[in-house]
Amino acid sequence: MSGRYEELEDKGLVRIEEENGGTSSKKEAEFQYTAVPQWKTVFTLFVLFVTTVVSMNLPIKAKEGRAACVILATAFLWMTEALPLMITALIPAIMFPLVGIMDTKEVCAKYFNYVSMLMMGTFLVAESVEACGLHRRIALKILSLLGRGEAMLMLGASLCTWILSMFMSNTATTAMMLPIVGSIVQSLREINESMGETLLTVKFDSNDEGKDSTKVDIVRADGSRLDTKQFKWFCKGLLLSVPYGASIGGIATLTGTPPNLVLKSIFEATFPGQKSVDYQTWFTVAFPLSLILIIAGWTFLCLVYARSSYWNLITGKFIWDKSGNTYKGKNKEVQKWRHVNKTIRKEYRKLGGLRFPEVILILMVILLILLWLLRVLEGADGWAEVHAKTIGKMDGEGKYKVYLKDAWVVITLALFLFVIPTENPFRGSCKLKPDPGTEKFTRIKRLLDLETVLKKTPWDVLFILGGGYAIAAGCKDSGLSAWIGEQFSFLHNSPHVVIALVVSSFVAILTEFASNTASTTLLLPVLISLSQAIKVHPLYLMMTGTLSASLAFCLPSATGPNALVFAFKEIKVLDMIRTGLAMNAISVLITVAATSTWVYTMLDLNEYPCWADPNDNITCNFTMNSPP
């Protein structure tokens, strides 16, 4: 059994505490491992039992109450993580048929559809980029261009993570960036030691001349030296810029983070046939917001953790010339940042020249973005519309039916990832046929393989997305959405921007304690009901809530990026809370301002649409364009 405990300890499932100079017994370690799962088991069974009993004993006509019981049970299990999130997402598939909300066929059909395929294809492309190391090359190249001062280095770290997280998992991007930033911190620490900046000034009394001072070098037992207070402070800001950039970058694109696709899925499930947001629309309205947030976040972190460097950069006091060889400023600063930049360039040179798979993936990602942006155009025919006219089939409104959607683009390109080899076949380095007389032939490696997909695809997100579909459909079919809307009817005369501010603040706080995907899945049906009660376009509050779900900067448990940066010894809980609270407040105000101005105008949210009113199904004139 000792091998089993060592395996669990290596995986972090148990922790054997030191006791009386030794280690605790294996029996104690076993208790530490089994106590939590036992508690979760009891809690899960209790929640499911209570939900079933209460739901089954409600009056037959009280479908709203039954749906609310199931949703609350799912919410409790999601927030406590008593079960894995993806398994908890299956609760509606079990409970809705049991309590008579939806039949099994109806609820199961919600779990995998067009949006799920869109998310799946995005995962495949991101996994291929990560597998070939292209994301690391991009990050090091940006840092080599910007890593020339404290403020510029923080900007480089923020921008790298921000750009990559638009197309990759926020957690995976952060996991890749933090070791790079950590190596830069260590390089700076070594430079400080070599330049004598770790020496401490000590004052002492002299009998003849009063007080005097000298510099001493304090060395730890392991031979390392103490960091100066200023250096420690800068390291905190540099490390925090990575998770902040990851969270903000996910806002910019529809596929950047799961909550964005949760909005699309729940909106289309609640209002079938109505125009939602495609990749182009989302990018147009959300990218400017993300850009403003990353600039505001970088400015805020600089003012807190690198104020002097920031003002020197703004005023142009320290500027590199065009050759990149001279630096206007103090000699020590010149030497320090030249060395840092040299270290970054050294890491970049280790990658070698662009390899065949990296070139192919760069072209494929560019092609993917262009196809998404040019699929449907305003005032002209996009390539999908040209294809629709070629097919020549009309929809019910006499318009050409567009068959090729965003999901088709990414799934088609993802398919080629399993076809294109990792070696350039035109240079002879990749054998397409076995040598004469060879009985066995090793298969050609592709840009993506099934083993990588099964191992790295976040299947839990797909399950949670399906659970969101089921919850939204259950709220609508049971009448719970209408009942919630009636309870918020008193807000009808309140300013919409005030309601949006309350929604944004509440969602930002909630996501500090629960998964942002689970939070948006639970709250978006409620926000739809609220919008119907106060006669506001549903997308107004849904966009506000969804964008705010990415603004979780306070707690290590809030997001994967926060948890990863907390593993560094330089970051304490107090640092994250103190900085995160201010960052949350700034981001909420900017988000509400965005959704109430250009998002409001560009998505044409100034009128409450008749199709959103659940009581106006007869008189509503459904003349809006169907989603292409």
C-alpha positions as CSV (number, residue, x, y, z in Angstrom):
1,M,0.0,0.0,0.0
2,S,2.9,2.4,0.5
3,G,3.3,2.8,-3.2
4,R,-0.3,3.9,-3.5
5,Y,0.2,6.6,-0.8
6,E,3.3,7.8,-2.5
7,E,1.4,8.0,-5.8
8,L,-1.4,10.0,-4.2
9,E,1.1,12.3,-2.5
10,D,2.8,13.0,-5.8
11,K,-0.5,13.9,-7.4
12,G,-1.3,16.2,-4.5
13,L,-4.3,14.1,-3.3
14,V,-2.8,13.6,0.2
15,R,-0.4,15.6,2.2
16,I,1.7,13.9,4.9
17,E,2.4,16.4,7.6
18,E,5.7,16.4,9.6
19,E,5.2,15.4,13.2
20,N,7.8,15.2,15.9
21,G,10.6,15.4,13.4
22,G,9.2,12.6,11.3
23,T,6.1,12.0,9.2
24,S,2.6,11.1,10.1
25,S,1.4,7.6,9.8
26,K,0.0,6.1,6.6
27,K,-3.3,5.7,8.4
28,E,-3.5,9.4,9.0
29,A,-2.7,10.1,5.4
30,E,-5.5,7.7,4.3
31,F,-7.9,9.6,6.5
32,Q,-6.9,12.9,4.9
33,Y,-7.5,11.4,1.5
34,T,-10.9,9.7,2.2
35,A,-12.5,12.3,4.5
36,V,-13.4,14.8,1.8
37,P,-14.8,12.3,-0.8
38,Q,-17.0,10.8,2.0
39,W,-18.3,14.2,2.9
40,K,-19.0,15.0,-0.8
41,T,-20.8,11.7,-1.2
42,V,-23.1,12.3,1.7
43,F,-23.8,15.9,0.6
44,T,-24.6,14.8,-3.0
45,L,-27.0,12.1,-1.9
46,F,-28.7,14.4,0.5
47,V,-29.2,17.1,-2.1
48,L,-30.6,14.6,-4.7
49,F,-32.9,13.0,-2.2
50,V,-34.3,16.2,-0.9
51,T,-34.8,17.6,-4.4
52,T,-36.6,14.4,-5.5
53,V,-38.9,14.3,-2.4
54,V,-39.8,18.0,-2.5
55,S,-40.3,18.1,-6.3
56,M,-42.5,15.0,-6.3
57,N,-44.7,16.3,-3.5
58,L,-45.4,19.6,-5.0
59,P,-48.9,20.0,-6.7
60,I,-49.1,18.7,-10.3
61,K,-49.5,22.2,-11.7
62,A,-46.5,23.6,-9.9
63,K,-44.0,22.9,-12.7
64,E,-42.3,26.2,-11.9
65,G,-41.4,25.0,-8.4
66,R,-40.2,21.6,-9.7
67,A,-37.9,23.2,-12.2
68,A,-36.6,25.6,-9.5
69,C,-35.8,22.6,-7.2
70,V,-33.8,20.9,-9.9
71,I,-31.9,24.1,-10.8
72,L,-31.2,24.9,-7.2
73,A,-29.8,21.4,-6.7
74,T,-27.6,21.8,-9.7
75,A,-26.5,25.2,-8.4
76,F,-25.6,23.8,-5.0
77,L,-23.5,21.0,-6.5
78,W,-21.8,23.3,-8.9
79,M,-20.9,25.8,-6.3
80,T,-19.6,23.3,-3.8
81,E,-18.1,21.0,-6.4
82,A,-19.3,18.0,-4.5
83,L,-19.3,16.3,-7.9
84,P,-17.1,17.1,-10.9
85,L,-18.7,20.0,-12.8
86,M,-19.2,17.9,-15.9
87,I,-21.0,15.2,-14.0
88,T,-23.2,17.8,-12.2
89,A,-24.2,19.1,-15.6
90,L,-26.0,15.8,-16.1
91,I,-28.4,16.4,-13.2
92,P,-31.1,18.1,-15.5
93,A,-31.0,15.1,-17.8
94,I,-31.9,12.9,-14.9
95,M,-34.2,15.1,-12.9
96,F,-36.3,17.0,-15.5
97,P,-37.8,13.7,-16.9
98,L,-38.2,12.4,-13.3
99,V,-40.3,15.4,-12.1
100,G,-42.2,15.8,-15.3
101,I,-40.6,19.0,-16.8
102,M,-39.3,17.6,-20.1
103,D,-39.2,14.1,-21.5
104,T,-35.9,12.3,-21.9
105,K,-35.6,12.8,-25.7
106,E,-36.2,16.5,-25.4
107,V,-33.7,17.1,-22.6
108,C,-31.0,14.9,-24.1
109,A,-31.2,16.7,-27.5
110,K,-30.0,19.9,-25.7
111,Y,-26.6,18.5,-24.7
112,F,-24.8,18.5,-28.1
113,N,-25.6,20.9,-30.9
114,Y,-24.3,23.6,-33.2
115,V,-22.6,25.7,-30.5
116,S,-21.1,22.5,-28.9
117,M,-19.5,21.7,-32.3
118,L,-18.2,25.3,-32.6
119,M,-16.6,25.0,-29.2
120,M,-15.2,21.5,-30.0
121,G,-13.6,22.7,-33.2
122,T,-12.0,25.6,-31.4
123,F,-10.6,23.2,-28.8
124,L,-9.0,21.1,-31.5
125,V,-7.3,24.1,-33.2
126,A,-6.0,25.4,-29.8
127,E,-4.6,21.9,-28.9
128,S,-2.7,21.7,-32.2
129,V,-1.2,25.2,-31.6
130,E,-0.2,24.1,-28.1
131,A,1.2,20.8,-29.2
132,C,3.7,22.3,-31.7
133,G,4.8,25.1,-29.3
134,L,3.7,28.0,-31.6
135,H,2.2,29.9,-28.6
136,R,5.6,29.9,-26.8
137,R,7.3,31.3,-29.9
138,I,4.7,34.1,-30.2
139,A,5.1,35.0,-26.5
140,L,8.9,35.1,-26.5
141,K,8.9,37.2,-29.7
142,I,6.6,39.8,-28.2
143,L,8.6,39.9,-24.9
144,S,11.8,40.3,-26.8
145,L,10.4,43.4,-28.4
146,L,8.8,44.9,-25.3
147,G,11.0,43.7,-22.4
148,R,13.0,46.9,-22.0
149,G,11.9,48.3,-18.7
150,E,9.6,47.4,-15.8
151,A,6.5,49.0,-17.3
152,M,7.3,47.7,-20.8
153,L,7.9,44.2,-19.5
154,M,4.5,44.2,-17.7
155,L,3.0,45.4,-21.0
156,G,4.7,42.6,-22.9
157,A,3.5,39.9,-20.4
158,S,-0.1,41.3,-20.5
159,L,-0.2,41.6,-24.3
160,C,1.2,38.1,-24.9
161,T,-1.4,36.5,-22.6
162,W,-4.1,38.7,-23.9
163,I,-3.5,37.8,-27.6
164,L,-3.1,34.1,-27.0
165,S,-6.1,33.7,-24.7
166,M,-8.4,35.0,-27.5
167,F,-7.9,31.7,-29.3
168,M,-6.7,29.3,-26.6
169,S,-7.8,28.2,-23.2
170,N,-7.1,30.9,-20.6
171,T,-5.6,28.4,-18.2
172,A,-3.4,26.8,-20.8
173,T,-2.1,30.2,-21.9
174,T,-1.3,31.2,-18.3
175,A,0.4,27.8,-17.6
176,M,2.6,28.5,-20.6
177,M,3.4,32.2,-19.8
178,L,4.1,31.9,-16.1
179,P,7.3,29.8,-16.5
180,I,8.6,32.3,-19.0
181,V,7.8,35.2,-16.6
182,G,9.3,33.3,-13.8
183,S,12.6,32.8,-15.6
184,I,12.7,36.6,-16.3
185,V,12.2,37.3,-12.6
186,Q,15.1,34.9,-11.8
187,S,17.2,36.6,-14.4
188,L,16.5,40.0,-12.8
189,R,17.3,38.6,-9.4
190,E,20.7,37.4,-10.6
191,I,21.4,40.8,-12.2
192,N,20.5,42.6,-9.0
193,E,22.9,40.4,-7.0
194,S,25.7,41.0,-9.5
195,M,25.2,44.7,-9.4
196,G,25.1,44.9,-5.6
197,E,21.4,46.0,-5.5
198,T,20.7,43.4,-2.8
199,L,23.1,45.1,-0.3
200,L,21.3,46.6,2.7
201,T,22.3,49.9,4.3
202,V,22.8,49.6,8.0
203,K,23.2,52.6,10.3
204,F,25.2,52.5,13.5
205,D,26.4,55.0,16.2
206,S,30.0,56.2,16.1
207,N,31.7,57.5,19.2
208,D,33.4,60.4,17.4
209,E,31.3,61.4,14.4
210,G,27.8,60.5,15.6
211,K,25.8,58.2,13.2
212,D,27.4,56.4,10.3
213,S,26.3,53.8,7.8
214,T,27.6,51.0,5.7
215,K,26.3,48.4,3.3
216,V,26.1,44.7,4.3
217,D,25.3,41.6,2.2
218,I,22.8,39.3,3.9
219,V,23.0,35.7,2.6
220,R,20.5,33.0,3.4
221,A,21.5,29.5,4.5
222,D,21.0,28.2,0.9
223,G,23.3,30.9,-0.5
224,S,20.6,33.2,-1.9
225,R,20.3,36.8,-1.1
226,L,17.4,38.9,0.0
227,D,15.3,40.8,-2.6
228,T,14.8,44.5,-2.2
229,K,11.4,45.7,-1.3
230,Q,11.1,47.5,-4.7
231,F,12.0,44.3,-6.6
232,K,9.5,42.2,-4.6
233,W,6.8,44.8,-5.4
234,F,7.6,44.8,-9.1
235,C,7.5,40.9,-9.2
236,K,4.0,40.9,-7.8
237,G,2.8,43.2,-10.6
238,L,4.6,41.3,-13.3
239,L,3.1,38.0,-12.2
240,L,-0.4,39.3,-11.8
241,S,-0.3,40.8,-15.3
242,V,-0.4,37.3,-16.7
243,P,-3.8,36.0,-15.2
244,Y,-5.3,39.5,-15.7
245,G,-4.4,39.4,-19.4
246,A,-5.8,35.9,-19.8
247,S,-9.2,36.7,-18.3
248,I,-9.5,39.9,-20.3
249,G,-8.3,38.3,-23.6
250,G,-11.1,35.7,-23.4
251,I,-13.7,38.5,-23.8
252,A,-12.5,39.6,-27.2
253,T,-13.7,36.6,-29.3
254,L,-16.8,34.5,-29.2
255,T,-14.7,31.3,-28.7
256,G,-12.2,33.0,-26.3
257,T,-13.9,31.7,-23.1
258,P,-16.9,29.3,-22.5
259,P,-19.3,31.9,-21.0
260,N,-19.4,33.7,-24.4
261,L,-20.7,30.5,-26.1
262,V,-23.0,29.9,-23.2
263,L,-24.7,33.2,-24.0
264,K,-25.1,32.2,-27.7
265,S,-26.5,28.8,-26.8
266,I,-29.0,29.9,-24.2
267,F,-30.2,32.8,-26.3
268,E,-30.8,30.5,-29.3
269,A,-32.5,27.9,-27.1
270,T,-34.8,30.4,-25.5
271,F,-35.6,32.4,-28.7
272,P,-35.4,29.9,-31.6
273,G,-35.2,31.5,-35.0
274,Q,-34.0,34.9,-33.8
275,K,-30.7,36.4,-34.7
276,S,-28.0,35.8,-32.1
277,V,-24.3,36.8,-32.1
278,D,-21.9,35.2,-34.6
279,Y,-18.1,35.4,-34.5
280,Q,-18.0,38.6,-36.5
281,T,-20.6,40.4,-34.5
282,W,-19.1,39.5,-31.2
283,F,-15.6,40.5,-32.3
284,T,-16.9,43.9,-33.5
285,V,-18.4,44.8,-30.2
286,A,-16.3,42.9,-27.6
287,F,-12.8,43.5,-29.0
288,P,-12.8,47.3,-28.3
289,L,-13.9,46.5,-24.7
290,S,-11.2,44.0,-24.3
291,L,-8.6,46.4,-25.6
292,I,-9.7,49.1,-23.3
293,L,-9.7,46.7,-20.3
294,I,-6.2,45.5,-21.0
295,I,-4.8,49.0,-21.3
296,A,-6.7,50.0,-18.1
297,G,-5.4,46.9,-16.3
298,W,-1.8,47.5,-17.4
299,T,-2.0,51.2,-16.3
300,F,-3.5,50.2,-13.0
301,L,-0.8,47.6,-12.3
302,C,2.0,49.9,-13.3
303,L,0.7,52.7,-11.0
304,V,0.6,50.3,-8.1
305,Y,3.7,48.1,-8.7
306,A,6.0,50.1,-11.2
307,R,5.0,53.7,-10.9
308,S,8.4,55.4,-11.6
309,S,9.0,53.2,-14.6
310,Y,5.5,53.9,-15.9
311,W,5.9,57.7,-15.7
312,N,9.4,57.5,-17.2
313,L,7.8,55.6,-20.1
314,I,4.9,58.0,-20.5
315,T,7.2,61.1,-20.4
316,G,9.8,59.5,-22.7
317,K,12.6,59.7,-20.2
318,F,13.9,56.3,-20.9
319,I,13.6,55.4,-24.6
320,W,15.5,52.9,-26.8
321,D,16.8,54.3,-30.1
322,K,16.0,52.7,-33.4
323,S,19.1,50.5,-33.4
324,G,18.1,49.1,-30.0
325,N,21.7,49.4,-28.8
326,T,21.7,52.6,-26.8
327,Y,19.4,53.6,-23.9
328,K,18.9,57.0,-22.5
329,G,19.1,56.7,-18.7
330,K,21.2,55.5,-15.8
331,N,24.0,53.1,-16.6
332,K,22.8,50.5,-14.2
333,E,19.3,50.5,-15.8
334,V,20.9,50.2,-19.2
335,Q,22.9,47.1,-18.2
336,K,20.0,45.5,-16.4
337,W,17.5,45.6,-19.2
338,R,20.0,44.8,-21.9
339,H,20.7,41.7,-20.0
340,V,17.1,40.8,-19.5
341,N,16.4,41.4,-23.2
342,K,19.4,39.2,-24.0
343,T,18.0,36.4,-21.9
344,I,14.7,36.5,-23.6
345,R,16.3,36.5,-27.1
346,K,18.4,33.5,-26.0
347,E,15.3,31.6,-25.0
348,Y,13.7,32.5,-28.4
349,R,16.8,31.3,-30.3
350,K,16.6,27.9,-28.6
351,L,13.3,27.4,-30.5
352,G,15.3,27.5,-33.8
353,G,13.7,28.6,-37.1
354,L,10.0,28.3,-37.9
355,R,9.2,24.6,-38.4
356,F,6.8,23.2,-41.0
357,P,3.9,22.6,-38.5
358,E,4.2,26.1,-37.1
359,V,4.0,27.6,-40.6
360,I,1.0,25.5,-41.4
361,L,-0.8,26.4,-38.2
362,I,0.0,30.2,-38.6
363,L,-1.6,30.0,-42.0
364,M,-4.6,28.0,-40.7
365,V,-5.3,30.3,-37.8
366,I,-5.1,33.3,-40.1
367,L,-7.4,31.6,-42.6
368,L,-9.8,30.6,-39.8
369,I,-10.1,34.2,-38.6
370,L,-10.6,35.6,-42.1
371,L,-13.3,33.0,-42.9
372,W,-15.1,33.8,-39.7
373,L,-15.0,37.6,-40.3
374,L,-15.9,37.4,-44.0
375,R,-18.6,34.8,-43.8
376,V,-21.5,37.3,-43.8
377,L,-21.0,40.9,-44.6
378,E,-23.1,44.0,-44.3
379,G,-23.9,45.7,-47.7
380,A,-22.1,42.9,-49.6
381,D,-22.2,39.2,-50.1
382,G,-19.9,37.2,-47.8
383,W,-18.5,33.9,-49.0
384,A,-21.2,32.0,-47.2
385,E,-23.9,34.0,-49.0
386,V,-22.2,33.4,-52.3
387,H,-22.3,29.7,-51.6
388,A,-26.0,30.0,-50.6
389,K,-26.8,31.6,-54.0
390,T,-24.9,28.9,-55.7
391,I,-27.0,26.2,-54.0
392,G,-30.0,28.2,-54.9
393,K,-32.4,27.1,-52.1
394,M,-34.8,29.5,-50.4
395,D,-36.0,29.7,-46.8
396,G,-39.5,30.4,-45.6
397,E,-39.1,34.1,-46.1
398,G,-38.0,33.9,-49.7
399,K,-34.3,34.5,-49.0
400,Y,-31.4,32.3,-49.9
401,K,-30.7,29.9,-47.1
402,V,-27.1,30.1,-45.7
403,Y,-25.8,26.6,-45.0
404,L,-22.3,27.3,-43.9
405,K,-22.0,28.6,-40.3
406,D,-19.1,29.4,-38.0
407,A,-19.0,25.9,-36.7
408,W,-18.6,24.5,-40.2
409,V,-15.5,26.6,-40.7
410,V,-13.7,25.5,-37.6
411,I,-14.7,21.8,-37.8
412,T,-13.5,21.7,-41.5
413,L,-10.1,23.2,-40.7
414,A,-9.8,20.9,-37.6
415,L,-10.4,17.9,-39.8
416,F,-7.3,18.8,-41.8
417,L,-5.2,18.8,-38.6
418,F,-5.6,15.0,-38.6
419,V,-4.5,14.9,-42.3
420,I,-1.5,17.2,-42.6
421,P,1.8,15.6,-41.5
422,T,4.2,17.3,-39.0
423,E,7.1,17.0,-41.4
424,N,7.3,18.7,-44.8
425,P,6.6,15.9,-47.3
426,F,8.0,17.9,-50.2
427,R,11.5,17.8,-48.7
428,G,11.7,14.1,-48.4
429,S,11.9,14.1,-44.6
430,C,8.5,12.5,-44.2
431,K,8.2,9.1,-45.9
432,L,4.9,8.6,-47.6
433,K,5.8,5.0,-48.6
434,P,7.8,2.3,-46.9
435,D,11.3,1.4,-48.1
436,P,11.5,-1.6,-50.5
437,G,11.7,-4.8,-48.5
438,T,10.4,-3.2,-45.3
439,E,7.6,-5.1,-43.8
440,K,6.6,-2.6,-41.1
441,F,6.1,1.0,-41.6
442,T,5.7,3.6,-38.8
443,R,2.7,5.8,-39.3
444,I,3.2,9.4,-40.2
445,K,2.7,11.9,-37.4
446,R,0.0,14.4,-38.0
447,L,-0.6,17.9,-36.6
448,L,-3.1,16.4,-34.3
449,D,-3.8,12.9,-33.1
450,L,-6.6,11.2,-31.3
451,E,-4.5,10.5,-28.2
452,T,-3.9,14.3,-27.7
453,V,-7.5,15.0,-28.3
454,L,-8.7,12.5,-25.7
455,K,-6.2,13.7,-23.2
456,K,-6.4,17.5,-23.5
457,T,-9.9,18.4,-24.7
458,P,-11.8,19.9,-21.8
459,W,-14.8,17.7,-22.0
460,D,-16.3,19.1,-18.8
461,V,-16.9,22.4,-20.6
462,L,-19.0,20.7,-23.3
463,F,-21.0,18.9,-20.6
464,I,-21.6,22.2,-18.7
465,L,-22.7,23.9,-21.9
466,G,-25.2,21.1,-22.5
467,G,-26.4,21.5,-18.9
468,G,-27.0,25.2,-19.7
469,Y,-29.2,24.3,-22.7
470,A,-31.2,21.9,-20.5
471,I,-31.6,24.5,-17.7
472,A,-32.7,27.2,-20.1
473,A,-35.2,24.9,-21.8
474,G,-36.5,23.7,-18.4
475,C,-37.0,27.3,-17.2
476,K,-39.0,28.1,-20.3
477,D,-41.1,24.9,-20.5
478,S,-42.0,24.9,-16.8
479,G,-43.0,28.6,-16.7
480,L,-40.3,29.4,-14.2
481,S,-38.9,32.1,-16.5
482,A,-42.2,33.9,-16.6
483,W,-42.6,33.6,-12.8
484,I,-39.2,35.1,-12.2
485,G,-40.0,37.9,-14.6
486,E,-43.1,38.8,-12.7
487,Q,-41.1,39.1,-9.4
488,F,-38.8,41.7,-11.0
489,S,-41.6,43.8,-12.6
490,F,-41.1,46.5,-9.9
491,L,-37.9,47.5,-11.7
492,H,-39.8,48.5,-14.9
493,N,-39.2,52.2,-14.3
494,S,-35.6,52.0,-13.1
495,P,-32.8,53.3,-15.3
496,H,-31.5,50.5,-17.4
497,V,-27.9,51.4,-16.8
498,V,-28.4,51.1,-13.0
499,I,-29.8,47.6,-13.5
500,A,-26.9,46.7,-15.7
501,L,-24.5,48.0,-13.1
502,V,-26.1,45.8,-10.4
503,V,-26.1,42.8,-12.7
504,S,-22.4,43.3,-13.6
505,S,-21.4,43.7,-10.0
506,F,-23.3,40.7,-8.8
507,V,-21.9,38.4,-11.6
508,A,-18.4,39.6,-11.0
509,I,-18.7,38.8,-7.2
510,L,-20.4,35.4,-7.9
511,T,-17.6,34.3,-10.2
512,E,-15.1,34.8,-7.5
513,F,-16.6,31.8,-5.7
514,A,-17.9,29.7,-8.6
515,S,-16.9,28.7,-12.1
516,N,-17.6,31.5,-14.6
517,T,-19.1,28.9,-16.9
518,A,-21.4,27.5,-14.3
519,S,-22.4,31.0,-13.1
520,T,-23.4,32.2,-16.5
521,T,-25.3,28.9,-17.2
522,L,-27.4,29.5,-14.1
523,L,-27.8,33.3,-14.3
524,L,-28.5,33.9,-18.0
525,P,-32.1,32.3,-17.9
526,V,-32.8,34.6,-14.9
527,L,-31.4,37.6,-16.8
528,I,-33.7,36.8,-19.7
529,S,-36.7,36.8,-17.4
530,L,-35.5,40.0,-15.8
531,S,-35.2,41.7,-19.3
532,Q,-38.8,40.5,-20.1
533,A,-40.1,42.0,-16.9
534,I,-38.6,45.4,-17.4
535,K,-39.1,45.4,-21.2
536,V,-35.4,45.5,-22.2
537,H,-33.8,43.7,-25.1
538,P,-32.6,40.4,-23.6
539,L,-29.1,40.7,-25.2
540,Y,-28.5,43.9,-23.2
541,L,-28.5,42.2,-19.8
542,M,-27.1,39.0,-21.2
543,M,-24.1,40.7,-22.7
544,T,-23.5,42.6,-19.5
545,G,-23.7,39.5,-17.4
546,T,-21.6,37.4,-19.7
547,L,-18.8,39.9,-20.1
548,S,-18.7,40.5,-16.3
549,A,-18.3,36.7,-15.7
550,S,-14.7,37.1,-16.9
551,L,-13.9,39.8,-14.4
552,A,-12.7,37.6,-11.6
553,F,-9.4,38.9,-10.2
554,C,-9.6,38.6,-6.4
555,L,-9.4,35.0,-5.2
556,P,-7.1,32.2,-6.2
557,S,-10.0,29.8,-6.6
558,A,-11.9,32.1,-8.9
559,T,-10.3,31.0,-12.2
560,G,-7.6,28.7,-13.4
561,P,-5.2,31.5,-14.2
562,N,-5.6,33.0,-10.6
563,A,-4.9,29.6,-9.1
564,L,-1.7,29.1,-11.2
565,V,-0.2,32.5,-10.3
566,F,-0.9,31.9,-6.6
567,A,1.5,29.0,-6.7
568,F,4.4,31.5,-6.9
569,K,5.8,32.4,-3.5
570,E,5.8,36.1,-4.4
571,I,2.0,36.2,-4.6
572,K,0.0,36.2,-1.3
573,V,-3.8,36.1,-0.9
574,L,-3.8,39.7,0.4
575,D,-2.0,40.8,-2.8
576,M,-4.6,39.2,-5.0
577,I,-7.6,40.6,-2.9
578,R,-6.2,44.1,-2.5
579,T,-5.3,44.5,-6.2
580,G,-8.3,42.4,-7.5
581,L,-11.0,44.4,-5.7
582,A,-9.8,47.6,-7.4
583,M,-9.4,45.9,-10.7
584,N,-12.9,44.4,-10.4
585,A,-14.4,47.9,-9.7
586,I,-12.6,49.5,-12.7
587,S,-13.5,46.6,-15.0
588,V,-17.2,46.6,-14.0
589,L,-17.5,50.3,-14.6
590,I,-15.9,50.0,-18.1
591,T,-18.0,47.0,-19.0
592,V,-21.3,48.7,-18.1
593,A,-20.2,51.8,-20.0
594,A,-19.4,49.7,-23.0
595,T,-22.7,47.7,-23.0
596,S,-24.7,50.9,-22.5
597,T,-23.0,52.8,-25.4
598,W,-21.5,51.2,-28.5
599,V,-22.7,47.6,-27.7
600,Y,-26.2,49.0,-27.2
601,T,-26.0,50.9,-30.5
602,M,-24.2,48.4,-32.7
603,L,-26.5,45.5,-31.7
604,D,-29.6,47.7,-32.0
605,L,-30.8,47.1,-28.4
606,N,-32.7,50.3,-28.1
607,E,-36.1,48.7,-28.5
608,Y,-37.7,45.8,-26.7
609,P,-38.5,43.2,-29.5
610,C,-41.9,41.7,-29.6
611,W,-40.5,38.2,-30.0
612,A,-39.0,38.4,-26.5
613,D,-42.4,39.0,-24.9
614,P,-43.8,35.6,-23.8
615,N,-47.4,37.1,-23.7
616,D,-47.4,38.5,-27.2
617,N,-47.1,35.3,-29.3
618,I,-50.1,36.2,-31.5
619,T,-49.7,39.9,-32.4
620,C,-45.9,39.8,-32.8
621,N,-44.8,40.3,-36.3
622,F,-41.9,37.9,-36.9
623,T,-40.2,39.8,-39.7
624,M,-36.7,39.8,-38.3
625,N,-34.0,38.2,-40.3
626,S,-33.2,34.6,-39.3
627,P,-29.6,34.0,-38.4
628,P,-27.5,33.3,-41.5
